[in-house]
Amino acid sequence: MRRLLLAAVLLTLTACSTSPETQAPSSPTVPEAAPTLTQIEPTPMPATPTSSFFVEKLPNPSTAQWSLVVSGLEKPVDVQHAGDDRLFVVEQTGVIRVLENGAFLSEPFLDLRDFVGASGSEQGLLGLAFHPNYAENGLFFVNYTDVRGNTVVARFSLSPDPNLADLNSLRVIIRFEQPYGNHNGGGIVFGTDGYLYIGTGDGGSAGDPLGNGQNLETYLGKILRLDVDAADPYAVPPDNPFASGGGLPEIWSYGLRNPWRFSFDTVTGDLYIADVGQGDWEEVNFQPADAMGGTNYGWNIREGAHPFAGETIEGLTDPVAEYGHDLGISVTGGLVIRDPSLPDWQGVYLYGDYGTGLIWGLLHDGQGNWQNEVLFDTDYQISSFGMDAIGRVYLIDYVGGAIYRLEPTP
C-alpha cells in the first residue's frame, strides 16, 4: 500500500528544548489601543440549521482537490485563525507563525522554545485556541508540555503589535503531570457554548497501565471543560457532569486514550472526537450538541467497539466510525466542512490517518445513520486539519512541513 513502515517510524513526533521554564506573571495585560485588523465576517448561519446546510450523501471526491498553500515548516501540528485573513501555524518545537497573504511574517507570533520540553515523542507545543472575543480582549490559549514533562494550558494576550503576542502575559490556567512522554493529548477548542475544552490523553505507555481512562479522579484520559471568563484562572461550568461530585469537576467526558484532535460543528454545535487507538482500531466519537456530558467512550475496557481489557460495564458509548490497522495506524481528527464554495460537502466531517494519508468523509442523517467512506488517498503525514475565518478547510502535512487547502476542482 503506502509507506506503513516508514510512517510507523515517523509517528514518533519529536521536539527538542533545553531551556528552563520561567515564572509566569499573575495575570495577562491587554493593550488599551492595539492596532486592529479588519475582521472577516463568516458566512451567516441560521439559528436553526436548515436543509441547505446539509447534504444527503457523501460528495464525489473528484469535485475537490488539495492545493498547496505554503511549505517550509518545521513539525507543524495545528493551524487556527483569529477572525481575520491571517492563519496562525503551530510548530511542535515551540513557535507560532503568522501566515499572511501567502507568506510567513519574519517574526513569530509567539516563541515558547524556552518553555517547551520534549523528553517524550508526543510532547511540545501542541494546540492553540483564540478566545471567541479575541478581537476585543486579545486573549488566546496554548497547550504544551513543559520542560518537566507536565501538561500546561496557558493564556496569553496580544501586544500593541497585532502580529506579536506579549510573552510576559503568560498565565497558567491548568497544569497536571504526565507520567509518560506519549498520549499527552494537545487539543484545545472553544465550544459553541463559549467554554474551553481540553483533550488530555491517558498519560501514555501502552494499554493504559495506570487505569486513567476510567478513573474519574484524574484529568488523564478525558476531555475537560472550563469557563475561563467567570473566574481567574477559570471556573467550573455549573452543568459539568461532576460539578457536584462523583469525579473531578473539570471533567466533561472520559474513557479516551488520546483524543489528539477534536472539533465542534460550527453550525450545529455537535462534537466530534477522534481517539487514537492502541494496536488494532482507530475511532471517531460523536457527541450531539444537546448532550449533558459524562459520556464514557470505553477506553481501556474497549478499543473502538471491541473488547480490550477487563469486564465490560453498562453505559459505554460506541464510536460512530472506526477502522482497523490494515488501513492506518493513527487517526487524526478533522472538522465538519462549512466552506460556502463547496456546497456538495456541507455537513461532511473530514478526518484522516497520520500513517497512510487516507482521508475519510463521515456524514450522519440526524436519525442515527452514518455514511463513512475513504475520499482521498494521499502521501501526507496528516497531523491536523484547520479552518479559516470564511470556512475554508486546511490540512497539515507534518513530515512534509506543508499546508494544503481543500478547493473546488476547476
MARMAR-977679 format. One record per residue (C-alpha): x, z, y; residue number from 1. Coordinates in Angstrom, 3 decimals. Layout:
<pts>
{X:X | Z:Z | Y:Y | k:NUM};
...
</pts>
This chain:
<pts>
{X:0.000 | Z:0.000 | Y:0.000 | k:1};
{X:1.825 | Z:1.142 | Y:3.151 | k:2};
{X:4.869 | Z:3.338 | Y:3.533 | k:3};
{X:3.481 | Z:6.510 | Y:1.939 | k:4};
{X:6.852 | Z:7.967 | Y:1.026 | k:5};
{X:8.214 | Z:7.326 | Y:4.489 | k:6};
{X:5.086 | Z:8.729 | Y:6.086 | k:7};
{X:5.323 | Z:11.879 | Y:3.992 | k:8};
{X:8.766 | Z:12.474 | Y:5.431 | k:9};
{X:7.689 | Z:11.610 | Y:8.946 | k:10};
{X:4.807 | Z:14.030 | Y:8.712 | k:11};
{X:7.320 | Z:16.779 | Y:9.359 | k:12};
{X:6.807 | Z:16.893 | Y:13.109 | k:13};
{X:9.938 | Z:18.324 | Y:14.606 | k:14};
{X:10.714 | Z:19.500 | Y:18.101 | k:15};
{X:13.630 | Z:21.458 | Y:19.497 | k:16};
{X:14.218 | Z:24.029 | Y:22.230 | k:17};
{X:16.577 | Z:26.971 | Y:22.520 | k:18};
{X:15.841 | Z:28.371 | Y:25.981 | k:19};
{X:14.165 | Z:31.807 | Y:26.173 | k:20};
{X:10.597 | Z:32.209 | Y:27.362 | k:21};
{X:10.370 | Z:33.718 | Y:30.811 | k:22};
{X:7.934 | Z:36.291 | Y:32.132 | k:23};
{X:4.690 | Z:34.839 | Y:33.476 | k:24};
{X:3.147 | Z:35.983 | Y:36.751 | k:25};
{X:-0.160 | Z:37.829 | Y:36.591 | k:26};
{X:-2.361 | Z:35.085 | Y:37.970 | k:27};
{X:-2.223 | Z:31.427 | Y:38.988 | k:28};
{X:-2.185 | Z:30.143 | Y:42.505 | k:29};
{X:-4.215 | Z:27.150 | Y:43.570 | k:30};
{X:-3.135 | Z:25.244 | Y:46.672 | k:31};
{X:-5.575 | Z:25.567 | Y:49.549 | k:32};
{X:-5.167 | Z:21.992 | Y:50.694 | k:33};
{X:-3.662 | Z:19.933 | Y:47.929 | k:34};
{X:-3.703 | Z:16.160 | Y:48.309 | k:35};
{X:-6.669 | Z:14.699 | Y:46.494 | k:36};
{X:-7.037 | Z:11.661 | Y:44.282 | k:37};
{X:-10.138 | Z:9.564 | Y:44.017 | k:38};
{X:-12.129 | Z:10.912 | Y:41.114 | k:39};
{X:-13.678 | Z:8.415 | Y:38.728 | k:40};
{X:-17.337 | Z:8.915 | Y:38.034 | k:41};
{X:-18.061 | Z:8.377 | Y:34.332 | k:42};
{X:-20.938 | Z:6.182 | Y:33.249 | k:43};
{X:-24.120 | Z:8.221 | Y:33.850 | k:44};
{X:-25.605 | Z:9.693 | Y:30.686 | k:45};
{X:-29.237 | Z:10.819 | Y:30.431 | k:46};
{X:-30.059 | Z:14.499 | Y:29.930 | k:47};
{X:-31.849 | Z:13.477 | Y:26.736 | k:48};
{X:-29.946 | Z:10.699 | Y:24.935 | k:49};
{X:-31.939 | Z:7.556 | Y:24.295 | k:50};
{X:-31.563 | Z:4.961 | Y:21.563 | k:51};
{X:-29.455 | Z:2.766 | Y:23.838 | k:52};
{X:-26.630 | Z:5.278 | Y:23.486 | k:53};
{X:-26.509 | Z:4.955 | Y:19.697 | k:54};
{X:-26.151 | Z:2.149 | Y:17.181 | k:55};
{X:-27.863 | Z:1.942 | Y:13.796 | k:56};
{X:-24.911 | Z:0.689 | Y:11.799 | k:57};
{X:-21.154 | Z:0.662 | Y:11.960 | k:58};
{X:-19.798 | Z:-2.234 | Y:14.025 | k:59};
{X:-17.892 | Z:-5.247 | Y:12.816 | k:60};
{X:-14.259 | Z:-4.194 | Y:13.426 | k:61};
{X:-13.357 | Z:-7.738 | Y:14.471 | k:62};
{X:-15.240 | Z:-7.107 | Y:17.734 | k:63};
{X:-12.487 | Z:-4.746 | Y:18.959 | k:64};
{X:-8.713 | Z:-4.537 | Y:18.851 | k:65};
{X:-5.937 | Z:-2.075 | Y:19.637 | k:66};
{X:-3.860 | Z:-3.214 | Y:22.635 | k:67};
{X:-0.541 | Z:-1.674 | Y:23.629 | k:68};
{X:-0.722 | Z:0.349 | Y:26.843 | k:69};
{X:2.729 | Z:1.915 | Y:27.033 | k:70};
{X:5.725 | Z:2.743 | Y:24.819 | k:71};
{X:8.964 | Z:4.694 | Y:25.105 | k:72};
{X:7.501 | Z:8.158 | Y:24.489 | k:73};
{X:9.191 | Z:10.971 | Y:22.570 | k:74};
{X:6.970 | Z:12.592 | Y:19.916 | k:75};
{X:3.645 | Z:12.115 | Y:21.754 | k:76};
{X:0.815 | Z:14.283 | Y:20.409 | k:77};
{X:-2.014 | Z:14.298 | Y:22.983 | k:78};
{X:-3.479 | Z:12.251 | Y:25.818 | k:79};
{X:-6.032 | Z:13.516 | Y:28.350 | k:80};
{X:-7.497 | Z:12.614 | Y:31.723 | k:81};
{X:-8.244 | Z:14.738 | Y:34.792 | k:82};
{X:-11.260 | Z:12.799 | Y:36.052 | k:83};
{X:-9.362 | Z:10.006 | Y:37.808 | k:84};
{X:-7.460 | Z:6.883 | Y:36.789 | k:85};
{X:-4.360 | Z:8.712 | Y:35.510 | k:86};
{X:-3.547 | Z:9.626 | Y:31.928 | k:87};
{X:-1.585 | Z:12.758 | Y:31.009 | k:88};
{X:0.520 | Z:12.401 | Y:27.874 | k:89};
{X:1.793 | Z:15.439 | Y:25.970 | k:90};
{X:5.161 | Z:15.209 | Y:24.233 | k:91};
{X:5.740 | Z:17.763 | Y:21.492 | k:92};
{X:9.171 | Z:18.577 | Y:22.897 | k:93};
{X:7.501 | Z:20.341 | Y:25.846 | k:94};
{X:6.782 | Z:17.748 | Y:28.536 | k:95};
{X:3.554 | Z:16.380 | Y:30.021 | k:96};
{X:3.992 | Z:12.988 | Y:31.665 | k:97};
{X:1.721 | Z:11.137 | Y:34.094 | k:98};
{X:0.780 | Z:7.529 | Y:33.372 | k:99};
{X:-0.487 | Z:5.744 | Y:36.461 | k:100};
{X:-1.014 | Z:2.015 | Y:36.980 | k:101};
{X:0.580 | Z:1.260 | Y:33.623 | k:102};
{X:3.830 | Z:3.166 | Y:34.220 | k:103};
{X:5.073 | Z:6.723 | Y:33.921 | k:104};
{X:5.964 | Z:8.653 | Y:37.061 | k:105};
{X:9.615 | Z:9.625 | Y:37.237 | k:106};
{X:8.988 | Z:13.379 | Y:37.276 | k:107};
{X:6.984 | Z:15.174 | Y:34.562 | k:108};
{X:3.677 | Z:16.762 | Y:35.490 | k:109};
{X:4.831 | Z:19.864 | Y:33.596 | k:110};
{X:8.117 | Z:20.668 | Y:31.854 | k:111};
{X:7.887 | Z:23.555 | Y:29.366 | k:112};
{X:11.037 | Z:22.868 | Y:27.392 | k:113};
{X:12.398 | Z:26.307 | Y:28.303 | k:114};
{X:9.236 | Z:27.932 | Y:26.927 | k:115};
{X:8.545 | Z:25.914 | Y:23.778 | k:116};
{X:10.046 | Z:26.675 | Y:20.390 | k:117};
{X:10.133 | Z:24.582 | Y:17.244 | k:118};
{X:11.577 | Z:26.548 | Y:14.371 | k:119};
{X:8.832 | Z:25.070 | Y:12.188 | k:120};
{X:7.835 | Z:21.498 | Y:11.540 | k:121};
{X:4.481 | Z:21.549 | Y:13.337 | k:122};
{X:5.359 | Z:23.574 | Y:16.396 | k:123};
{X:5.984 | Z:22.677 | Y:20.025 | k:124};
{X:3.718 | Z:21.720 | Y:22.914 | k:125};
{X:0.583 | Z:20.648 | Y:21.070 | k:126};
{X:-2.513 | Z:20.457 | Y:23.269 | k:127};
{X:-3.830 | Z:20.035 | Y:26.817 | k:128};
{X:-7.249 | Z:20.615 | Y:28.386 | k:129};
{X:-8.257 | Z:20.231 | Y:32.027 | k:130};
{X:-10.830 | Z:22.648 | Y:33.384 | k:131};
{X:-14.250 | Z:20.988 | Y:33.856 | k:132};
{X:-13.930 | Z:21.802 | Y:37.577 | k:133};
{X:-10.309 | Z:20.699 | Y:37.831 | k:134};
{X:-10.982 | Z:18.578 | Y:40.908 | k:135};
{X:-11.990 | Z:21.769 | Y:42.750 | k:136};
{X:-9.834 | Z:24.513 | Y:41.197 | k:137};
{X:-6.735 | Z:22.654 | Y:39.940 | k:138};
{X:-6.659 | Z:24.626 | Y:36.667 | k:139};
{X:-5.593 | Z:23.334 | Y:33.252 | k:140};
{X:-4.648 | Z:24.840 | Y:29.891 | k:141};
{X:-1.981 | Z:24.141 | Y:27.287 | k:142};
{X:-1.435 | Z:25.218 | Y:23.676 | k:143};
{X:2.136 | Z:25.675 | Y:22.474 | k:144};
{X:4.312 | Z:27.686 | Y:20.114 | k:145};
{X:6.845 | Z:29.789 | Y:21.956 | k:146};
{X:10.468 | Z:30.455 | Y:21.030 | k:147};
{X:9.364 | Z:33.344 | Y:18.801 | k:148};
{X:7.037 | Z:31.087 | Y:16.838 | k:149};
{X:3.856 | Z:32.557 | Y:18.305 | k:150};
{X:0.874 | Z:30.504 | Y:19.433 | k:151};
{X:0.321 | Z:30.696 | Y:23.178 | k:152};
{X:-2.603 | Z:29.314 | Y:25.132 | k:153};
{X:-1.705 | Z:29.421 | Y:28.805 | k:154};
{X:-3.279 | Z:28.459 | Y:32.105 | k:155};
{X:-1.547 | Z:26.659 | Y:34.964 | k:156};
{X:-2.591 | Z:25.447 | Y:38.377 | k:157};
{X:-1.747 | Z:22.414 | Y:40.436 | k:158};
{X:0.971 | Z:22.373 | Y:43.077 | k:159};
{X:0.381 | Z:20.788 | Y:46.501 | k:160};
{X:1.535 | Z:17.542 | Y:44.883 | k:161};
{X:-1.320 | Z:16.221 | Y:42.678 | k:162};
{X:1.237 | Z:14.834 | Y:40.234 | k:163};
{X:3.051 | Z:18.148 | Y:39.721 | k:164};
{X:1.890 | Z:21.395 | Y:38.173 | k:165};
{X:3.026 | Z:24.752 | Y:39.532 | k:166};
{X:5.259 | Z:26.127 | Y:36.776 | k:167};
{X:5.253 | Z:29.589 | Y:38.384 | k:168};
{X:1.486 | Z:29.823 | Y:37.993 | k:169};
{X:1.740 | Z:30.323 | Y:34.220 | k:170};
{X:-0.834 | Z:32.840 | Y:32.978 | k:171};
{X:-1.045 | Z:33.600 | Y:29.258 | k:172};
{X:-4.670 | Z:33.524 | Y:28.130 | k:173};
{X:-4.163 | Z:34.470 | Y:24.491 | k:174};
{X:-1.137 | Z:34.842 | Y:22.220 | k:175};
{X:-1.039 | Z:35.517 | Y:18.480 | k:176};
{X:1.543 | Z:35.498 | Y:15.734 | k:177};
{X:2.083 | Z:32.561 | Y:13.389 | k:178};
{X:3.527 | Z:33.666 | Y:10.027 | k:179};
{X:4.884 | Z:30.197 | Y:9.156 | k:180};
{X:6.014 | Z:27.108 | Y:11.021 | k:181};
{X:3.188 | Z:24.836 | Y:9.872 | k:182};
{X:-0.615 | Z:24.801 | Y:10.196 | k:183};
{X:-0.393 | Z:26.093 | Y:13.761 | k:184};
{X:-3.417 | Z:24.119 | Y:14.962 | k:185};
{X:-2.832 | Z:22.981 | Y:18.521 | k:186};
{X:-6.085 | Z:21.500 | Y:19.767 | k:187};
{X:-7.818 | Z:22.944 | Y:22.833 | k:188};
{X:-11.024 | Z:21.426 | Y:24.174 | k:189};
{X:-13.647 | Z:22.383 | Y:26.722 | k:190};
{X:-17.076 | Z:22.063 | Y:25.177 | k:191};
{X:-20.098 | Z:20.671 | Y:26.949 | k:192};
{X:-21.114 | Z:24.333 | Y:27.396 | k:193};
{X:-18.081 | Z:24.931 | Y:29.621 | k:194};
{X:-16.304 | Z:27.233 | Y:27.159 | k:195};
{X:-12.751 | Z:26.723 | Y:25.907 | k:196};
{X:-12.405 | Z:26.049 | Y:22.158 | k:197};
{X:-9.068 | Z:26.626 | Y:20.378 | k:198};
{X:-8.097 | Z:25.379 | Y:16.896 | k:199};
{X:-5.670 | Z:27.769 | Y:15.217 | k:200};
{X:-4.835 | Z:26.690 | Y:11.643 | k:201};
{X:-4.470 | Z:29.147 | Y:8.747 | k:202};
{X:-0.905 | Z:30.134 | Y:9.627 | k:203};
{X:0.899 | Z:27.853 | Y:7.206 | k:204};
{X:2.855 | Z:27.786 | Y:3.990 | k:205};
{X:0.641 | Z:26.295 | Y:1.239 | k:206};
{X:-2.678 | Z:27.340 | Y:-0.244 | k:207};
{X:-3.336 | Z:29.956 | Y:2.477 | k:208};
{X:-1.313 | Z:32.718 | Y:0.747 | k:209};
{X:-2.446 | Z:35.359 | Y:3.266 | k:210};
{X:-6.125 | Z:34.501 | Y:2.903 | k:211};
{X:-6.541 | Z:33.850 | Y:6.616 | k:212};
{X:-9.212 | Z:31.163 | Y:6.347 | k:213};
{X:-11.834 | Z:33.603 | Y:5.052 | k:214};
{X:-10.575 | Z:36.695 | Y:6.917 | k:215};
{X:-12.692 | Z:37.463 | Y:9.984 | k:216};
{X:-10.122 | Z:39.954 | Y:11.282 | k:217};
{X:-7.523 | Z:37.327 | Y:12.151 | k:218};
{X:-7.519 | Z:34.431 | Y:14.604 | k:219};
{X:-5.920 | Z:32.152 | Y:11.997 | k:220};
{X:-7.928 | Z:29.507 | Y:10.156 | k:221};
{X:-10.507 | Z:29.453 | Y:12.906 | k:222};
{X:-11.899 | Z:27.799 | Y:15.969 | k:223};
{X:-12.051 | Z:30.294 | Y:18.817 | k:224};
{X:-14.463 | Z:30.143 | Y:21.769 | k:225};
{X:-13.566 | Z:31.739 | Y:25.111 | k:226};
{X:-15.121 | Z:31.978 | Y:28.560 | k:227};
{X:-12.147 | Z:31.504 | Y:30.883 | k:228};
{X:-14.259 | Z:31.760 | Y:34.056 | k:229};
{X:-16.105 | Z:35.062 | Y:33.645 | k:230};
{X:-13.017 | Z:37.298 | Y:33.475 | k:231};
{X:-9.222 | Z:37.248 | Y:33.674 | k:232};
{X:-7.759 | Z:36.120 | Y:31.321 | k:233};
{X:-11.073 | Z:35.482 | Y:29.515 | k:234};
{X:-14.394 | Z:36.941 | Y:28.416 | k:235};
{X:-16.152 | Z:36.619 | Y:25.072 | k:236};
{X:-19.305 | Z:34.491 | Y:25.365 | k:237};
{X:-22.206 | Z:36.818 | Y:24.530 | k:238};
{X:-23.630 | Z:34.344 | Y:21.998 | k:239};
{X:-20.420 | Z:34.138 | Y:19.953 | k:240};
{X:-21.434 | Z:34.925 | Y:16.354 | k:241};
{X:-19.273 | Z:38.055 | Y:16.069 | k:242};
{X:-19.543 | Z:39.249 | Y:19.665 | k:243};
{X:-21.366 | Z:42.368 | Y:18.460 | k:244};
{X:-19.256 | Z:42.994 | Y:15.369 | k:245};
{X:-18.530 | Z:41.767 | Y:11.880 | k:246};
{X:-15.388 | Z:39.900 | Y:12.914 | k:247};
{X:-13.138 | Z:39.229 | Y:15.875 | k:248};
{X:-15.431 | Z:38.429 | Y:18.810 | k:249};
{X:-13.485 | Z:35.319 | Y:19.834 | k:250};
{X:-14.220 | Z:33.544 | Y:16.525 | k:251};
{X:-16.669 | Z:30.639 | Y:16.675 | k:252};
{X:-16.206 | Z:29.136 | Y:13.179 | k:253};
{X:-13.879 | Z:29.743 | Y:10.241 | k:254};
{X:-12.782 | Z:28.617 | Y:6.796 | k:255};
{X:-10.416 | Z:25.981 | Y:8.214 | k:256};
{X:-6.937 | Z:25.009 | Y:7.043 | k:257};
{X:-5.511 | Z:23.121 | Y:10.018 | k:258};
{X:-8.033 | Z:21.682 | Y:12.494 | k:259};
{X:-5.319 | Z:19.729 | Y:14.305 | k:260};
{X:-7.776 | Z:17.650 | Y:16.340 | k:261};
{X:-11.458 | Z:18.224 | Y:17.097 | k:262};
{X:-13.777 | Z:16.910 | Y:19.808 | k:263};
{X:-17.254 | Z:17.024 | Y:21.304 | k:264};
{X:-19.544 | Z:14.036 | Y:21.703 | k:265};
{X:-19.824 | Z:13.759 | Y:25.485 | k:266};
{X:-23.474 | Z:12.681 | Y:25.197 | k:267};
{X:-24.931 | Z:14.949 | Y:22.502 | k:268};
{X:-22.546 | Z:17.912 | Y:22.574 | k:269};
{X:-22.070 | Z:17.690 | Y:18.794 | k:270};
{X:-18.720 | Z:18.936 | Y:17.487 | k:271};
{X:-16.515 | Z:17.001 | Y:15.043 | k:272};
{X:-13.652 | Z:18.840 | Y:13.321 | k:273};
{X:-11.023 | Z:17.019 | Y:11.252 | k:274};
{X:-9.372 | Z:19.533 | Y:8.931 | k:275};
{X:-6.042 | Z:18.609 | Y:7.319 | k:276};
{X:-6.153 | Z:19.017 | Y:3.536 | k:277};
{X:-3.842 | Z:20.638 | Y:1.001 | k:278};
{X:-2.919 | Z:18.367 | Y:-1.897 | k:279};
{X:-5.938 | Z:16.218 | Y:-2.683 | k:280};
{X:-8.605 | Z:15.938 | Y:0.038 | k:281};
{X:-8.846 | Z:15.358 | Y:3.785 | k:282};
{X:-12.125 | Z:16.236 | Y:5.504 | k:283};
{X:-14.274 | Z:15.815 | Y:8.602 | k:284};
{X:-16.755 | Z:18.541 | Y:9.504 | k:285};
{X:-19.749 | Z:18.289 | Y:11.818 | k:286};
{X:-21.478 | Z:20.958 | Y:13.883 | k:287};
{X:-24.621 | Z:19.949 | Y:15.816 | k:288};
{X:-24.849 | Z:20.970 | Y:19.449 | k:289};
{X:-27.610 | Z:23.499 | Y:18.754 | k:290};
{X:-25.599 | Z:25.361 | Y:16.086 | k:291};
{X:-25.264 | Z:29.103 | Y:16.639 | k:292};
{X:-21.675 | Z:29.409 | Y:15.421 | k:293};
{X:-20.389 | Z:31.438 | Y:12.493 | k:294};
{X:-20.071 | Z:28.348 | Y:10.285 | k:295};
{X:-17.830 | Z:28.790 | Y:7.231 | k:296};
{X:-16.197 | Z:25.480 | Y:6.259 | k:297};
{X:-14.886 | Z:26.858 | Y:2.987 | k:298};
{X:-11.075 | Z:26.941 | Y:3.043 | k:299};
{X:-9.396 | Z:28.186 | Y:0.861 | k:300};
{X:-12.281 | Z:28.613 | Y:-1.558 | k:301};
{X:-12.678 | Z:24.863 | Y:-1.326 | k:302};
{X:-10.623 | Z:21.881 | Y:-0.222 | k:303};
{X:-13.112 | Z:19.429 | Y:1.199 | k:304};
{X:-16.163 | Z:19.737 | Y:-1.042 | k:305};
{X:-14.050 | Z:20.595 | Y:-4.114 | k:306};
{X:-13.128 | Z:23.958 | Y:-5.660 | k:307};
{X:-9.680 | Z:25.226 | Y:-4.716 | k:308};
{X:-9.126 | Z:28.979 | Y:-5.125 | k:309};
{X:-11.309 | Z:31.900 | Y:-6.115 | k:310};
{X:-15.009 | Z:32.269 | Y:-6.721 | k:311};
{X:-17.355 | Z:30.204 | Y:-4.613 | k:312};
{X:-19.730 | Z:32.043 | Y:-2.269 | k:313};
{X:-23.005 | Z:31.184 | Y:-0.631 | k:314};
{X:-23.199 | Z:29.779 | Y:2.863 | k:315};
{X:-20.291 | Z:27.331 | Y:2.782 | k:316};
{X:-20.788 | Z:24.176 | Y:4.840 | k:317};
{X:-19.807 | Z:20.855 | Y:3.251 | k:318};
{X:-17.810 | Z:18.257 | Y:5.169 | k:319};
{X:-19.724 | Z:15.155 | Y:6.205 | k:320};
{X:-16.840 | Z:12.904 | Y:5.170 | k:321};
{X:-13.735 | Z:13.213 | Y:3.033 | k:322};
{X:-11.083 | Z:11.011 | Y:1.466 | k:323};
{X:-8.532 | Z:11.515 | Y:-1.263 | k:324};
{X:-4.776 | Z:11.229 | Y:-1.099 | k:325};
{X:-4.945 | Z:7.794 | Y:-2.610 | k:326};
{X:-5.957 | Z:6.696 | Y:0.923 | k:327};
{X:-3.938 | Z:9.026 | Y:3.107 | k:328};
{X:-2.087 | Z:12.306 | Y:3.456 | k:329};
{X:-3.115 | Z:13.935 | Y:6.761 | k:330};
{X:-6.332 | Z:13.387 | Y:8.721 | k:331};
{X:-6.156 | Z:13.018 | Y:12.491 | k:332};
{X:-9.403 | Z:13.822 | Y:14.242 | k:333};
{X:-10.693 | Z:11.415 | Y:16.844 | k:334};
{X:-13.726 | Z:11.151 | Y:19.086 | k:335};
{X:-17.161 | Z:9.646 | Y:19.498 | k:336};
{X:-16.977 | Z:6.301 | Y:21.285 | k:337};
{X:-18.842 | Z:6.115 | Y:24.600 | k:338};
{X:-16.991 | Z:3.188 | Y:26.168 | k:339};
{X:-19.553 | Z:1.066 | Y:28.083 | k:340};
{X:-17.535 | Z:-2.081 | Y:27.295 | k:341};
{X:-18.151 | Z:-1.550 | Y:23.553 | k:342};
{X:-21.969 | Z:-1.447 | Y:23.231 | k:343};
{X:-21.904 | Z:-2.014 | Y:19.459 | k:344};
{X:-19.714 | Z:1.048 | Y:19.000 | k:345};
{X:-21.838 | Z:3.660 | Y:20.783 | k:346};
{X:-22.029 | Z:6.920 | Y:18.827 | k:347};
{X:-19.354 | Z:5.977 | Y:16.274 | k:348};
{X:-16.901 | Z:8.776 | Y:15.531 | k:349};
{X:-13.425 | Z:7.301 | Y:15.076 | k:350};
{X:-10.748 | Z:9.128 | Y:13.082 | k:351};
{X:-7.549 | Z:8.178 | Y:11.256 | k:352};
{X:-4.804 | Z:9.155 | Y:8.847 | k:353};
{X:-1.325 | Z:10.006 | Y:10.066 | k:354};
{X:0.450 | Z:8.793 | Y:6.950 | k:355};
{X:-1.189 | Z:5.444 | Y:6.223 | k:356};
{X:-2.553 | Z:4.324 | Y:9.591 | k:357};
{X:-6.074 | Z:3.773 | Y:8.256 | k:358};
{X:-8.857 | Z:4.290 | Y:10.808 | k:359};
{X:-12.422 | Z:5.111 | Y:9.797 | k:360};
{X:-15.745 | Z:4.879 | Y:11.586 | k:361};
{X:-18.301 | Z:7.616 | Y:10.923 | k:362};
{X:-21.920 | Z:7.356 | Y:12.056 | k:363};
{X:-24.998 | Z:9.506 | Y:11.480 | k:364};
{X:-28.664 | Z:8.612 | Y:11.887 | k:365};
{X:-29.893 | Z:12.015 | Y:13.050 | k:366};
{X:-31.549 | Z:12.600 | Y:9.666 | k:367};
{X:-28.502 | Z:13.891 | Y:7.831 | k:368};
{X:-27.381 | Z:10.495 | Y:6.509 | k:369};
{X:-23.852 | Z:9.282 | Y:7.204 | k:370};
{X:-22.089 | Z:5.930 | Y:7.139 | k:371};
{X:-18.328 | Z:6.114 | Y:6.671 | k:372};
{X:-16.048 | Z:3.069 | Y:6.342 | k:373};
{X:-12.464 | Z:2.049 | Y:6.985 | k:374};
{X:-12.498 | Z:-0.160 | Y:10.094 | k:375};
{X:-8.782 | Z:-0.709 | Y:10.777 | k:376};
{X:-5.641 | Z:-0.817 | Y:8.633 | k:377};
{X:-2.679 | Z:-0.222 | Y:10.953 | k:378};
{X:1.004 | Z:0.672 | Y:10.769 | k:379};
{X:0.632 | Z:3.523 | Y:13.287 | k:380};
{X:1.514 | Z:7.150 | Y:12.562 | k:381};
{X:-1.604 | Z:8.443 | Y:14.318 | k:382};
{X:-1.068 | Z:11.856 | Y:15.903 | k:383};
{X:-4.093 | Z:11.861 | Y:18.209 | k:384};
{X:-6.871 | Z:9.962 | Y:19.924 | k:385};
{X:-7.955 | Z:10.301 | Y:23.539 | k:386};
{X:-10.376 | Z:9.083 | Y:26.177 | k:387};
{X:-10.014 | Z:8.235 | Y:29.844 | k:388};
{X:-12.391 | Z:9.025 | Y:32.694 | k:389};
{X:-14.550 | Z:5.950 | Y:32.083 | k:390};
{X:-14.763 | Z:6.424 | Y:28.331 | k:391};
{X:-12.118 | Z:4.030 | Y:27.017 | k:392};
{X:-10.536 | Z:5.128 | Y:23.727 | k:393};
{X:-6.797 | Z:5.579 | Y:23.125 | k:394};
{X:-4.636 | Z:6.085 | Y:20.044 | k:395};
{X:-1.200 | Z:7.707 | Y:19.884 | k:396};
{X:1.486 | Z:6.370 | Y:17.540 | k:397};
{X:3.741 | Z:9.405 | Y:17.091 | k:398};
{X:6.739 | Z:7.753 | Y:15.448 | k:399};
{X:6.480 | Z:4.539 | Y:17.465 | k:400};
{X:6.207 | Z:6.540 | Y:20.706 | k:401};
{X:3.381 | Z:4.339 | Y:21.961 | k:402};
{X:-0.209 | Z:4.482 | Y:23.172 | k:403};
{X:-2.829 | Z:1.850 | Y:22.344 | k:404};
{X:-6.324 | Z:1.266 | Y:23.785 | k:405};
{X:-9.389 | Z:0.038 | Y:21.916 | k:406};
{X:-10.655 | Z:-3.044 | Y:23.742 | k:407};
{X:-13.280 | Z:-5.726 | Y:23.111 | k:408};
{X:-11.834 | Z:-8.708 | Y:21.287 | k:409};
{X:-11.562 | Z:-11.677 | Y:23.676 | k:410};
</pts>
